[in-house]
Amino acid sequence: MDPVNFNPEAIRGWIGSFGTLGPVVYVLLYAVNTVTLLPPIGILSLTAGLAFGPLVGCVAIMAGATLGTSATFVISRRLGRGFVERRLKGRFKSLDDRLERRGFQTVFFFRMVPLVHYEPLNYLSGLSPISFREYAAATFLGLIPGAAAAAFLGDALLTPFSTRFFLVVGAYALYTVVVLAVSSTITRRSDHAAV
């Protein structure tokens, strides 16, 4: 794919060129992107909707995310804090502290809000007391709405400025605001109860 022609039709055409292997290629690409901390995972999430439509796109995002986040958790837990801190260069201290205090809740809510600390969360979770089972459950449950939203939004990009496009964008924005508000409220209550 020519990076100069990075547009919805070009993306869909490039993934479509793999034929029936397109979804497999996408899932592997998504997993590799998650492990390597390459540029924003959000662009790749939108691509699923562009290439496969909202339903298959959502499944492809979930599969790639599950594979990639599981791999980063295991890598982080095996290689330890020194490895992770070198990768993240000492950033995201507040996220690290949150994971230490409320692992499941933190993973779940950050998964519910796509594009927020996605990659660092994967690595820092492996250093927290959270078990792999809790991490996997929080990740899977938290990713469902965001994966669906990204897939529908990606699909809507094929008809920009249409009524459907604005409805999807509006619903996505409302979803993000609600999740952030709920997360903030629960965090404040938890902090108050801990005092």
RODO-2510 file (C-alpha; in nm, 4 decimals, decimal comma):
residues 195
     n   res          X          Y          Z
     1     m     0,0000     0,0000     0,0000
     2     d     0,1315     0,3419    -0,0976
     3     p     0,1573     0,5481     0,2244
     4     v     0,0879     0,8635     0,0215
     5     n    -0,2576     0,7250    -0,0672
     6     f    -0,3488     0,6428     0,2910
     7     n    -0,7253     0,6660     0,2534
     8     p    -1,0199     0,4384     0,3343
     9     e    -1,0419     0,2805    -0,0095
    10     a    -0,6641     0,2217    -0,0250
    11     i    -0,6646     0,0537     0,3165
    12     r    -0,9578    -0,1671     0,2262
    13     g    -0,7952    -0,2577    -0,1049
    14     w    -0,4612    -0,3444     0,0555
    15     i    -0,6110    -0,5795     0,3140
    16     g    -0,8473    -0,7193     0,0514
    17     s    -0,5449    -0,8105    -0,1628
    18     f    -0,4713    -1,0932     0,0825
    19     g    -0,8025    -1,2568    -0,0069
    20     t    -0,9349    -1,5039     0,2486
    21     l    -0,6165    -1,4542     0,4541
    22     g    -0,7021    -1,0864     0,5049
    23     p    -0,8520    -1,1288     0,8535
    24     v    -0,5583    -1,3482     0,9634
    25     v    -0,3058    -1,0924     0,8363
    26     y    -0,4968    -0,8172     1,0152
    27     v    -0,5093    -1,0055     1,3482
    28     l    -0,1345    -1,0769     1,3354
    29     l    -0,0557    -0,7169     1,2376
    30     y    -0,2703    -0,5899     1,5256
    31     a    -0,0997    -0,8236     1,7734
    32     v     0,2491    -0,7212     1,6552
    33     n     0,1536    -0,3534     1,6770
    34     t     0,0371    -0,4068     2,0351
    35     v     0,3600    -0,5797     2,1408
    36     t     0,6027    -0,3413     1,9712
    37     l     0,4542    -0,0060     2,0850
    38     l     0,4285     0,1111     1,7244
    39     p     0,2274     0,4277     1,6509
    40     p    -0,1383     0,4564     1,7529
    41     i    -0,3386     0,1367     1,7684
    42     g    -0,6526     0,3440     1,7052
    43     i    -0,5729     0,3814     1,3351
    44     l    -0,5414     0,0054     1,3029
    45     s    -0,8705    -0,0413     1,4906
    46     l    -1,0541     0,1841     1,2458
    47     t    -0,9008    -0,0143     0,9610
    48     a    -1,0935    -0,3269     1,0667
    49     g    -1,4253    -0,1543     1,0050
    50     l    -1,3001    -0,0234     0,6721
    51     a    -1,1770    -0,3611     0,5538
    52     f    -1,4284    -0,6086     0,6949
    53     g    -1,7384    -0,4132     0,7962
    54     p    -1,8564    -0,3556     1,1531
    55     l    -1,9310    -0,7124     1,2667
    56     v    -1,6306    -0,9025     1,1292
    57     g    -1,4209    -0,5940     1,2033
    58     c    -1,5169    -0,6070     1,5709
    59     v    -1,4259    -0,9774     1,5919
    60     a    -1,0911    -0,9099     1,4182
    61     i    -1,0085    -0,6277     1,6614
    62     m    -1,0971    -0,8464     1,9604
    63     a    -0,8838    -1,1346     1,8303
    64     g    -0,5807    -0,9161     1,7564
    65     a    -0,6132    -0,7268     2,0839
    66     t    -0,6505    -1,0436     2,2909
    67     l    -0,3445    -1,2006     2,1296
    68     g    -0,1316    -0,8864     2,1567
    69     t    -0,2286    -0,7826     2,5098
    70     s    -0,1753    -1,1356     2,6405
    71     a     0,1698    -1,1446     2,4828
    72     t     0,2746    -0,8092     2,6311
    73     f     0,1524    -0,9111     2,9766
    74     v     0,3609    -1,2307     2,9649
    75     i     0,6672    -1,0496     2,8241
    76     s     0,6451    -0,7843     3,0950
    77     r     0,6023    -1,0356     3,3754
    78     r     0,8934    -1,2481     3,2502
    79     l     1,1398    -0,9679     3,1763
    80     g     1,0579    -0,7455     3,4751
    81     r     1,0458    -0,3792     3,5700
    82     g     1,3866    -0,2851     3,4291
    83     f     1,2807    -0,3913     3,0790
    84     v     0,9460    -0,2113     3,0999
    85     e     1,0911     0,1114     3,2421
    86     r     1,3468     0,1215     2,9602
    87     r     1,0617     0,0818     2,7087
    88     l     0,8446     0,3505     2,8684
    89     k     1,1333     0,5781     2,9764
    90     g     0,9900     0,6424     3,3229
    91     r     0,6570     0,7824     3,2016
    92     f     0,3080     0,6803     3,3209
    93     k     0,3935     0,6758     3,6929
    94     s     0,0327     0,7601     3,7881
    95     l    -0,0977     0,4716     3,5775
    96     d     0,1530     0,2397     3,7436
    97     d     0,0300     0,3547     4,0873
    98     r    -0,3334     0,2995     3,9898
    99     l    -0,2603    -0,0533     3,8725
   100     e    -0,0882    -0,1239     4,2021
   101     r    -0,3970    -0,0164     4,4001
   102     r    -0,6863    -0,1210     4,1740
   103     g    -0,5643    -0,3563     3,9021
   104     f    -0,8853    -0,5066     3,7615
   105     q    -1,0790    -0,1789     3,7734
   106     t    -0,7957     0,0162     3,6108
   107     v    -0,7496    -0,2317     3,3263
   108     f    -1,1255    -0,2563     3,2690
   109     f    -1,1884     0,1188     3,2510
   110     f    -0,8863     0,1996     3,0362
   111     r    -0,9948    -0,0739     2,7959
   112     m    -1,3418     0,0802     2,7881
   113     v    -1,1940     0,4068     2,6596
   114     p    -1,0032     0,3268     2,3385
   115     l    -0,6725     0,5049     2,2692
   116     v    -0,6100     0,5913     2,6360
   117     h    -0,2726     0,4561     2,7547
   118     y    -0,3348     0,1390     2,5521
   119     e     0,0219     0,0165     2,5009
   120     p     0,1753     0,1260     2,8350
   121     l    -0,1177    -0,0355     3,0166
   122     n    -0,0293    -0,3695     2,8569
   123     y     0,3261    -0,3640     2,9883
   124     l     0,2605    -0,2061     3,3282
   125     s    -0,0127    -0,4616     3,4044
   126     g     0,2444    -0,7396     3,3911
   127     l     0,4314    -0,5713     3,6769
   128     s     0,1246    -0,5228     3,8962
   129     p    -0,0205    -0,7754     4,1428
   130     i    -0,3122    -0,8476     3,9056
   131     s    -0,3319    -1,2127     3,7976
   132     f    -0,3287    -1,3070     3,4292
   133     r    -0,6862    -1,4368     3,4635
   134     e    -0,8092    -1,1039     3,6062
   135     y    -0,6114    -0,9091     3,3466
   136     a    -0,7490    -1,1190     3,0598
   137     a    -1,1070    -1,0893     3,1893
   138     a    -1,0821    -0,7123     3,2441
   139     t    -0,9239    -0,6715     2,9011
   140     f    -1,1807    -0,8829     2,7160
   141     l    -1,4843    -0,7262     2,8846
   142     g    -1,3475    -0,3739     2,8582
   143     l    -1,2569    -0,4081     2,4902
   144     i    -1,6001    -0,5166     2,3641
   145     p    -1,7674    -0,1718     2,3460
   146     g    -1,4554     0,0031     2,2163
   147     a    -1,3898    -0,2616     1,9513
   148     a    -1,7498    -0,2370     1,8327
   149     a    -1,7347     0,1436     1,8307
   150     a    -1,4061     0,1492     1,6358
   151     a    -1,5348    -0,1046     1,3825
   152     f    -1,8585     0,0885     1,3240
   153     l    -1,6682     0,4172     1,3054
   154     g    -1,4189     0,2696     1,0581
   155     d    -1,7032     0,1405     0,8421
   156     a    -1,8704     0,4830     0,8548
   157     l    -1,5515     0,6436     0,7156
   158     l    -1,6432     0,4911     0,3797
   159     t    -1,9294     0,7433     0,3616
   160     p    -1,7862     1,0572     0,5282
   161     f    -2,0264     1,3414     0,6072
   162     s    -2,3290     1,1179     0,5568
   163     t    -2,6074     1,1028     0,8163
   164     r    -2,4841     0,7587     0,9248
   165     f    -2,1305     0,8940     0,9671
   166     f    -2,2441     1,1745     1,2004
   167     l    -2,4691     0,9394     1,3978
   168     v    -2,1799     0,6983     1,4572
   169     v    -1,9371     0,9787     1,5499
   170     g    -2,1942     1,1300     1,7870
   171     a    -2,2658     0,7954     1,9529
   172     y    -1,8913     0,7290     1,9885
   173     a    -1,8312     1,0699     2,1488
   174     l    -2,1232     1,0215     2,3890
   175     y    -1,9976     0,6745     2,4823
   176     t    -1,6497     0,8122     2,5590
   177     v    -1,7860     1,0959     2,7759
   178     v    -2,0109     0,8586     2,9742
   179     v    -1,7313     0,6073     3,0376
   180     l    -1,4894     0,8805     3,1471
   181     a    -1,7511     1,0275     3,3813
   182     v    -1,8334     0,6898     3,5370
   183     s    -1,4644     0,6024     3,5722
   184     s    -1,3909     0,9369     3,7388
   185     t    -1,6820     0,8964     3,9824
   186     i    -1,5835     0,5428     4,0827
   187     t    -1,2188     0,6431     4,1255
   188     r    -1,3123     0,9377     4,3512
   189     r    -1,5348     0,7157     4,5644
   190     s    -1,2646     0,4496     4,5908
   191     d    -1,0034     0,7077     4,6898
   192     h    -1,2410     0,8603     4,9477
   193     a    -1,3188     0,5178     5,0952
   194     a    -0,9463     0,4396     5,1204
   195     v    -0,8770     0,7508     5,3306
***
